[in-house]
C-alpha cells in the first residue's frame, strides 16, 4: 500500500510518544512517502532536538522523500473541491503518487470531502485494518 502520513502524525509521534505509528511503519507492505510541504509543517512545529529525531525516524523507517513538482492540474482539482492551501498540496501529492491512503487526524480532510483517488483515515482506524 502507498501511504502518506500527514504532518500531525509525525508531530504526535515525536512530541507525545504516540507509538501507534510504529505499527504502521513496521509493516513491510506499507510504502510511505513524504513531500516538502509535510516536512516543513513538521519542522515548524518541533524543537531542534525533535527535528533531529524526525529525520532519524525518516531514515530509520525508509520513508520515501518525493521532490517532483506536482502538476498544476492536480492543484486546481483540489482547490475546486474547497480545500485550504496546505491541504490542496497534500491532496494533490496523494493523487500524484497514487496513494491508497492519507493517514491524518485533520478534521477538515476527514469530514468534508470524499476523494476518488485515495482514502482519508485516522491512524487508529488504519492500524485496525492493516
N, C-alpha and C positions, 0 to 999 in steps of 0.2 A: 504494500500500500504506500502511496505517496502522501505524505503528511506535511502540513505547515503548522508550526506552533506559533501562536500569536505572542507578542512581547509579554503579555501578562503571565503566561505560563512560565517563562524563564525567570521573570521577576519574582513570582511567588515561590518558585523552587529555590532560588538563591537567597532570598531575604526572609522567607518564612519557614524554610526547611520543609516545604510541601513535597514529600518524597514520592508521591504518586507518579510523578514524571519518570522516575527510574524504571517503572514497569513498562512504560511506552517505549523508551529508548533502548531497553534491553531486548526487545522483541526484534529478531533479525528480519522479519517480514516487513518491518516498517522502514521506509526510506524518508528521511526528514530533510527538508530544505529550509533555508533562511535567506532573506534578502536584506538589502541595505536599510530599508525603512524599518524593519523589525529590529535589526541590530542597533540602529540609532535610538529607537524608543527604549530599548533595554538599557543601553549605556547611559542615557539621560536620566534614568530612574534608579541608578545604583551608585554606591560609593566606589572609590577606586579599588578597594580590596575585593568587592563583589564583582566588579568589571573583570578583574583578573580571573576570578572563579568562573565567570561566564565564558570567557574564551577557553579556559581549560575544559569546561563542560562540552563546548562545541567540538573541540579537537578529540577529546576522550571518547565521545559518542558518535564520531563520524557524521556530524551534522553538515550537510552539503551547502556551501555558500553558492548563491546564484547572483551573478552580476550582469546578466544580459539585460538589455533595455527592454522594458515592457512595451508591446505595441500600443500606439495611441488609440487604436480602435477598441482595445480592451478597456483602457482607462475611460473612454467615453461611454462604453456599455455600462459600466458600474456607476458612473456619475449619473446616468439617466435613471438608474434604479433608486437614486436618492441617498446613496451612502455619503458619509463625511469624508473629507480629504484623505486622511491616512487609511481609512477603510477601503476607499476606492483602489488605492495602490495595492493593498494586501489582497483584495478580492481578485483584481486583475492578475496579480502574481500567481495566485492559486490556479486561476483559469489557464494562464500561460504555461505552467508546468504540468498541467493535467492532474492536479492534486485530487485525491479522493476525499480528503478531509482537511478542514482547518480546525484545530483544537484551540478553543478560546473561552474565556469567561466573559467576554464582551457582550453585554446585553443587547447592544444595537445590532450586532451580527445575528444574535440568537433569536430575536423576536420579530423583527420587521420584514425581513426579506428572505425569500426562498431562492436558492441558487440552482441553476440547471447543471452546472459542471462539477460541483463539489458539495459536500455536506458540512454543515457547521455543527460542532458538538463540543460539549464541555469535556474536560479531562476525565472527570469521574465517570461519565457516560461512555467515553471511548474505551477506558480500561475495562469496563464491564463487557463490551462486545469483542474485545481482542481475542 
